[in-house]
Amino acid sequence: MKKTFSTSWKSSKRPSKQRKYRHNAPLHLKQKFLSAHLSKELRKKYGRRSLPVVKGDKVKVARGQFKGRENKVERTDHKKLRVYITGIERAKKEGSKSMQPINPSNLIITELNLDDKKRKASLEKSKAAAKPKAQKPEEGK
């Protein structure tokens, strides 16, 4: 079986092929795998369901041992597809603490870091595209 990434691959029912695709994907595509759902308020505001998690975003943990905790994203790991959040640590056997990696699918973005101009522009673009859908007059009256 080839270990290189295929751009022509569309989809498969086999989980092993799906895992292989995600594992061998280049970093510019893996960045999109680091997406998390937006909170209901942000979803209404920007007309989008999810966004890639970025350092500085405020997120809430929705699943797992740290469920309910809310804090800022300290760093993201594009190779391992994990997010590290301030204050979420685990104690090691020797007594020291280390950051606990969390899967972005278990997070909800509550506050966005809009320092990046491109990210801000793409959000404004999606916001403008979402408005006409909501304001369509009802037909057939």
C-alpha positions as semicolon CSV with decimal commas, in nm:
position;residue;x (nm);y (nm);z (nm)
1;M;0,000;0,000;0,000
2;K;0,135;0,344;-0,093
3;K;0,223;0,581;0,188
4;T;0,205;0,896;-0,022
5;F;-0,086;1,137;-0,026
6;S;-0,331;1,108;-0,315
7;T;-0,508;1,422;-0,434
8;S;-0,746;1,216;-0,648
9;W;-0,887;1,015;-0,355
10;K;-1,252;1,104;-0,296
11;S;-1,391;0,888;-0,016
12;S;-1,421;0,539;0,120
13;K;-1,639;0,350;0,366
14;R;-1,332;0,180;0,508
15;P;-1,214;0,351;0,830
16;S;-0,855;0,243;0,765
17;K;-0,851;0,436;0,437
18;Q;-1,004;0,741;0,604
19;R;-0,738;0,730;0,877
20;K;-0,466;0,688;0,615
21;Y;-0,595;0,993;0,423
22;R;-0,592;1,209;0,735
23;H;-0,251;1,081;0,848
24;N;-0,076;1,135;0,514
25;A;-0,239;1,469;0,430
26;P;-0,005;1,769;0,386
27;L;-0,004;2,035;0,660
28;H;-0,203;2,291;0,459
29;L;-0,493;2,041;0,446
30;K;-0,444;1,918;0,804
31;Q;-0,510;2,274;0,919
32;K;-0,871;2,232;0,806
33;F;-0,902;1,913;1,014
34;L;-0,840;2,134;1,321
35;S;-1,191;2,281;1,293
36;A;-1,431;2,313;1,585
37;H;-1,796;2,413;1,607
38;L;-1,889;2,773;1,681
39;S;-2,116;2,866;1,972
40;K;-2,480;2,947;1,890
41;E;-2,418;3,323;1,919
42;L;-2,116;3,315;1,684
43;R;-2,301;3,084;1,446
44;K;-2,583;3,340;1,416
45;K;-2,343;3,631;1,387
46;Y;-2,120;3,488;1,114
47;G;-2,352;3,241;0,939
48;R;-2,102;2,956;0,969
49;R;-2,110;2,631;1,162
50;S;-1,739;2,575;1,224
51;L;-1,396;2,730;1,189
52;P;-1,036;2,612;1,230
53;V;-0,912;2,669;1,586
54;V;-0,635;2,929;1,615
55;K;-0,406;3,031;1,900
56;G;-0,587;3,294;2,107
57;D;-0,943;3,165;2,050
58;K;-1,150;3,111;2,361
59;V;-1,294;2,758;2,362
60;K;-1,517;2,547;2,582
61;V;-1,454;2,175;2,623
62;A;-1,773;1,986;2,534
63;R;-1,654;1,627;2,589
64;G;-1,422;1,429;2,810
65;Q;-1,270;1,463;3,152
66;F;-1,239;1,844;3,126
67;K;-1,600;1,900;3,009
68;G;-1,730;2,249;3,086
69;R;-1,388;2,414;3,119
70;E;-1,346;2,733;2,918
71;N;-1,013;2,900;2,840
72;K;-0,785;3,029;2,565
73;V;-0,603;2,810;2,313
74;E;-0,233;2,816;2,392
75;R;-0,113;2,626;2,083
76;T;-0,227;2,392;1,808
77;D;-0,041;2,087;1,680
78;H;-0,100;2,047;1,306
79;K;0,089;1,719;1,279
80;K;-0,094;1,541;1,561
81;L;-0,422;1,732;1,504
82;R;-0,454;1,835;1,869
83;V;-0,524;2,159;2,057
84;Y;-0,360;2,267;2,385
85;I;-0,563;2,490;2,617
86;T;-0,438;2,707;2,903
87;G;-0,515;2,553;3,244
88;I;-0,592;2,205;3,115
89;E;-0,306;1,993;3,242
90;R;-0,245;1,643;3,366
91;A;-0,018;1,543;3,652
92;K;0,269;1,314;3,562
93;K;0,390;1,030;3,782
94;E;0,699;1,226;3,888
95;G;0,478;1,515;4,007
96;S;0,528;1,762;3,722
97;K;0,243;1,880;3,502
98;S;0,206;1,870;3,124
99;M;-0,048;2,014;2,884
100;Q;-0,333;1,777;2,792
101;P;-0,388;1,751;2,415
102;I;-0,755;1,774;2,311
103;N;-0,922;1,679;1,984
104;P;-1,080;1,989;1,823
105;S;-1,403;1,798;1,757
106;N;-1,458;1,804;2,135
107;L;-1,441;2,184;2,153
108;I;-1,682;2,473;2,098
109;I;-1,537;2,811;2,001
110;T;-1,695;3,081;2,222
111;E;-1,476;3,379;2,132
112;L;-1,271;3,436;1,816
113;N;-0,919;3,575;1,784
114;L;-0,955;3,826;1,500
115;D;-0,591;3,949;1,487
116;D;-0,546;3,777;1,150
117;K;-0,672;4,003;0,869
118;K;-0,741;3,712;0,632
119;R;-0,950;3,530;0,893
120;K;-1,146;3,846;0,966
121;A;-1,207;3,904;0,594
122;S;-1,328;3,547;0,537
123;L;-1,568;3,579;0,832
124;E;-1,705;3,907;0,698
125;K;-1,747;3,743;0,357
126;S;-1,943;3,450;0,503
127;K;-2,145;3,692;0,717
128;A;-2,246;3,888;0,405
129;A;-2,334;3,569;0,217
130;A;-2,553;3,445;0,503
131;K;-2,764;3,762;0,524
132;P;-2,951;3,733;0,188
133;K;-3,062;3,379;0,276
134;A;-3,220;3,497;0,600
135;Q;-3,397;3,795;0,441
136;K;-3,562;3,612;0,146
137;P;-3,933;3,698;0,119
138;E;-4,171;3,404;0,130
139;E;-4,291;3,290;-0,210
140;G;-4,633;3,151;-0,305
141;K;-4,858;3,396;-0,121
